[in-house]
Amino acid sequence: MAYRIGLVVPSSNVTVENEIPALLGRHATGDFTFHASRMRMHTVSPEELAAMNTQRERCVMEVADADPDVILYACLVALMAAGAGEHRRVEQLIAEQLATGGSAALIRSSAGALVEALHALRSKRIAVVTPYMRPLAELVVEYLRAEGFDVVGWSAMEVADNCEVAHIPGDRVLAAARSLDLSSADCLVISACVQMPSLSIIEQAEAEFALPVISAATAGAFSILRGLALPPVIPGAGQLLATQATITLSERT
C-alpha cells in the first residue's frame, strides 16, 4: 500500500529529507512518497527557532494540500527549547488545525518521536549527543528529564550553523559519544537532531557500546510506522527497528 509522508522542516535542513526516506525505503511492505514544506531558519539560536515556529501554521497547511497520511514536524530542538511537554501541545494544535482544514493526516513530531522511542525501549538512563550550543543542549537535557529520563551523560558539539550540522562527520559524532561515561546508560541517543547525520553509525555504535542506539531519524521512522499501524521493522537501523526488538516491545505492551 502507498503512503504519503509530509515533512515540515527548517529551510536549512537537508538531512531529514534523506534519512527518513532512506529508512522507510527499506521497509518490507510500505511504499512511501515524501512531500516537504520549509520554515526559514539558518542559525540554531533561541531567536531563530522562535521565529521559525511562527511559520508552523503556513507550512502545515501547505503540506496538507498534498493529502499526506502522516505529517512529521521535523525540528526537535525547536520544540524542546520551548519547555516541558511542548511536543504534546504543538501536536494537538496541529491536529486541530488539520481537522479544521479537512485533513485527516496524523501528526508526529521529532521531539515526541524521540520520547516515544525511548519509552518503547523501556529506557530509563540515557546518554545524549547533540550538535547544539551548550545553552540549547541544556534545554534538550532538561526536556528529557522532565519526561522522566535520567540523563546520565550528554555532549554539546557547539555547532550553531545549521548548514554545518549537516556535514558533521560520523567519526566526530562517535568521538563525542566516546567522551561520555556510558557505564550506567541503558540507551544512547547518538543524534538528538534531525539535521545531524546518523544512519551510517547506528549499528557501529551499538556494537561498540553494547547499548541500544537511536537517533532523531530512527525514532521518527519508528513513530511514523507505528502511526500507520505498520510493523516498525527496518533492517540495518539498530535495535529499535530490528525484528527481535519489535517482538520484545510487542510482548511488553
Disulfide bonds with the S-S distance in Angstrom:
none
